[in-house]
Amino acid sequence: MSKRLASFKGPSTPTSSPVLQPIQSVNPPSPSRPFESTFHRRLRTLLQELRSISQTWDDLVLVDGLKAARTLVDTRTELDNTLALLPGGNQPHFEIVGPKLAIMDNSIEQLDGVASKLQKLLRRMSTVLDNLEILYHEAQKTKGTRWCQEEALWVSWPLEKFVKSVADVEPPYHRSLALIKNIIDRLRTHSVTFEASRDAVSQWVEQPYLVEDGWEAKWEDLCAVEIERWDAR
C-alpha cells in the first residue's frame, strides 16, 4: 500500500456504507484594517494636534476674549451713561468712576492676555507643520519618493498631499491674530464710541479670516473622510 493511501483515515476496503466525513464550514476571512506604519500614526497624531490647537484658539477667542470684550464695552457704556446724568460742571466722585475704570483696565489686561496666548498657539502650529515636513523627509528616506507621492495612506491622499496641503492652514490664523490685536487697540482707548465698540466686538466674534479657511471649515471633514480612526482617542 502506498504511503498516500496508508495515510488516508478512511477504511482500506470498500464497505456497503460509505464513511461520512464531517463537513467543516468555511467562513470567508473578515476584512482586516489597512496596515498602518509608524508614518500613518505619526501623521494622524500631528493632524489631530492641529485640530486641538484650533479648538483651543476658538475657546480663547469666543469664550475668554469675548467675555472680556463685552465686559469692557458694557462697563464703559454704564460709566458714560452715569456721567451723562450728572449736572453740568459737576465732577464725578471717585466712588463712581474708580471701580468702573478698574473693571475696564482689568478687561483690557485680559484681552492682551488672550492675544499673548494666541501668539503661543501660532508658534505651536508652526512647530507641528515643521514636524510634518520632518516626517515627510524621513518617509522619503525609508519608503522612497514614489511611496510618498503616490501611495494612498488610507483612502486616496498620499503623504505628500497631506503635508503640502495642510501647510495652508497657518496663514489665516496669522491674519486673524493681526485683526484681533487691531480690535484690542481700538477697544483700548476710553474715548471710543459705543457704535465703534459694538462693530469691533461683532468683528471679534465673526473671525472673518477663519470662516472659510480655518481648521473646522476647511480640514475637519476632509480628515474625517481621508484618515482611518480620525476620532479615535
Sequence and secondary structure as in RCSB ss.txt:
>XXXX:A:sequence
MSKRLASFKGPSTPTSSPVLQPIQSVNPPSPSRPFESTFHRRLRTLLQELRSISQTWDDLVLVDGLKAARTLVDT
RTELDNTLALLPGGNQPHFEIVGPKLAIMDNSIEQLDGVASKLQKLLRRMSTVLDNLEILYHEAQKTKGTRWCQE
EALWVSWPLEKFVKSVADVEPPYHRSLALIKNIIDRLRTHSVTFEASRDAVSQWVEQPYLVEDGWEAKWEDLCAV
EIERWDAR
>XXXX:A:secstr
  HHHHT  S SS  SS                    HHHHHHHHHHHHHHHHHHHHHHIIIIIIHHHHHHHHHH
HHHHHHHHHTS TT    HHHHHHHHHHHHHHHHHHHHHHHHHHHHHHHHHHHHHHHHHHHHHHHHHH HHHHHH
 BSSSS BHHHHHHHHGGGHHHHHHHHHHHHHHHHHHHSTT  HHHHHHHHHHHHH GGGTTTSHHHHTHHHHHH
HSTTTT  
